[in-house]
């Protein structure tokens, strides 16, 4: 479990690094993630952690209402509280769907979500961050084995085929329905599906 917590900590740190450079005027920019602008993408990452990790463990995050970056910082601090005591991830907890499971069982999915959305946010604001190769490799190995299930869930666009020689980062985003060549649309263009 320690390796999983450290990987999640690294993923969240990478997301924080990109969030740190989002300008106030960029919170409404489109992202490669269909129908989400940058602020909605951030709120998704916050919400995923809230419902899959923090709330089941009873760890509150005191988020400000109107400060997007501050909302993430409060969430990241709460996440780190959990990661600093990884033994809490082992015990079964009740979830919003009525199921009982150990929070540690969802940690890898959360890590993958953060990594992919770090890429989304990076592309939306026009920076050029390279994702952590080890995190990409682990996420790609898990996701590529069930890519059809991801798409059939309706949560992920169909796989975008990339060359076999593509980087693991490009293969990862392709499996999650993103074109590695995605660019923000021109202001007068209709918004593409991601």
C-alpha positions in Angstrom: 0.0 0.0 0.0 2.9 2.4 0.7 3.9 2.3 -3.0 0.3 3.1 -4.0 0.1 6.1 -1.6 3.5 7.5 -2.8 2.4 7.2 -6.4 -0.9 9.0 -5.6 1.0 11.7 -3.8 3.2 12.2 -6.9 0.2 12.3 -9.2 -1.5 15.0 -7.0 1.8 17.0 -6.9 1.9 17.0 -10.7 -1.7 18.1 -10.9 -0.9 20.9 -8.4 2.0 22.0 -10.5 -0.2 22.5 -13.5 -3.0 24.1 -11.5 -0.5 26.6 -10.1 0.0 28.2 -13.5 -3.7 28.5 -14.5 -4.4 32.2 -15.0 -7.7 33.6 -13.7 -8.9 34.1 -17.2 -8.3 30.4 -18.1 -10.9 28.8 -15.8 -13.5 28.7 -18.6 -11.2 27.2 -21.3 -12.3 24.0 -23.1 -10.4 20.8 -22.3 -9.9 17.5 -24.2 -12.4 16.0 -21.7 -15.8 16.3 -23.5 -18.2 19.0 -22.1 -15.8 20.1 -19.3 -14.0 23.4 -19.1 -11.0 23.8 -16.9 -13.0 24.6 -13.8 -15.4 21.7 -14.3 -12.4 19.4 -14.7 -10.9 20.6 -11.5 -14.3 20.1 -9.7 -14.4 16.6 -11.0 -11.0 15.7 -9.6 -12.0 17.3 -6.3 -15.4 15.4 -6.3 -13.8 12.1 -7.2 -11.5 12.4 -4.2 -14.3 13.6 -2.0 -16.7 10.7 -2.7 -14.1 7.9 -3.2 -11.6 8.7 -0.5 -12.2 11.6 1.9 -15.9 11.2 2.8 -15.7 7.4 3.4 -12.8 8.1 5.7 -14.4 11.0 7.4 -11.6 13.4 6.5 -13.0 16.9 5.8 -11.5 19.4 3.4 -12.3 23.0 4.3 -12.6 24.4 0.7 -13.1 28.1 -0.1 -16.1 28.7 -2.3 -14.7 31.0 -5.0 -11.0 30.2 -5.3 -10.4 27.3 -7.6 -6.8 26.8 -6.7 -7.5 27.2 -3.0 -10.2 24.5 -3.4 -7.7 22.1 -4.7 -5.1 23.0 -2.1 -7.6 22.2 0.7 -8.4 18.9 -1.0 -4.8 18.0 -1.5 -4.1 18.8 2.2 -6.9 16.4 3.2 -5.6 13.8 0.7 -2.1 14.0 2.3 -3.7 13.5 5.7 -4.9 10.2 4.5 -1.7 9.3 2.7 0.3 10.0 5.8 -1.6 7.3 7.6 -2.0 4.6 4.9 -3.3 2.0 7.3 -6.7 3.7 7.2 -7.0 2.7 3.6 -7.2 -1.0 4.5 -10.4 -1.1 6.6 -13.8 -1.4 4.9 -15.9 1.7 4.6 -19.4 2.3 3.4 -19.7 4.1 0.1 -22.3 6.4 -1.5 -23.5 3.5 -3.7 -24.3 1.3 -0.6 -21.2 -0.9 -1.2 -18.6 -1.6 1.4 -15.0 -1.6 0.3 -11.5 -0.6 1.6 -10.6 2.9 0.3 -7.2 1.5 -0.8 -9.1 -0.5 -3.5 -9.9 2.7 -5.3 -6.6 4.5 -4.9 -5.1 3.3 -8.3 -8.2 4.5 -10.1 -7.9 7.8 -8.4 -4.2 8.0 -9.4 -5.0 7.3 -13.0 -7.8 9.9 -13.0 -5.5 12.5 -11.7 -2.7 11.7 -14.2 -5.1 11.8 -17.2 -6.7 15.0 -16.0 -3.3 16.6 -15.5 -2.8 16.0 -19.2 -6.2 17.5 -20.0 -5.5 20.6 -17.9 -2.0 21.0 -19.4 -3.4 20.9 -22.9 -6.2 23.3 -22.2 -4.0 26.0 -20.8 -1.2 25.5 -23.4 1.7 24.4 -21.2 3.9 21.5 -22.1 4.2 19.3 -19.0 5.5 15.7 -19.4 3.7 13.3 -17.2 5.5 10.9 -14.8 6.5 8.0 -17.0 6.0 5.4 -14.2 2.6 6.6 -13.4 1.6 6.6 -17.1 3.0 3.1 -17.6 1.0 1.7 -14.6 -2.2 3.5 -15.6 -1.9 2.4 -19.3 -1.3 -1.2 -18.3 -4.4 -1.3 -16.2 -6.6 0.7 -18.5 -5.6 -0.9 -21.8 -6.7 -4.3 -20.5 -10.2 -3.0 -20.1 -10.5 -0.2 -22.6 -13.8 -1.4 -23.9 -15.4 -1.5 -20.4 -14.3 2.2 -19.9 -16.0 3.2 -23.1 -19.1 1.1 -22.5 -19.6 2.8 -19.2 -20.2 6.1 -21.0 -17.6 7.9 -18.9 -14.8 7.7 -21.5 -14.8 8.4 -25.3 -13.8 5.6 -27.7 -10.2 4.7 -27.8 -8.1 6.9 -30.0 -5.6 4.7 -31.8 -2.0 5.8 -31.6 1.1 4.2 -33.2 2.7 1.3 -31.4 5.9 3.4 -31.2 4.1 6.3 -29.4 5.2 7.3 -25.9 3.4 5.7 -23.0 1.9 9.1 -22.2 0.3 9.2 -25.7 -0.9 5.6 -25.4 -2.4 6.4 -22.0 -4.4 9.4 -23.2 -5.4 7.5 -26.4 -6.9 4.6 -24.3 -9.0 7.3 -22.5 -10.4 8.6 -25.7 -8.1 11.6 -26.2 -6.0 12.5 -29.3 -2.4 13.2 -28.3 -2.5 15.9 -30.9 -5.5 17.7 -29.3 -5.3 21.5 -29.4 -7.7 24.0 -27.9 -10.3 25.0 -30.6 -10.1 28.4 -32.2 -12.4 30.9 -30.5 -14.9 30.9 -33.4 -14.9 27.1 -33.9 -17.4 24.7 -32.5 -16.2 22.7 -29.5 -15.0 19.2 -30.4 -15.8 16.1 -28.5 -12.8 14.6 -26.6 
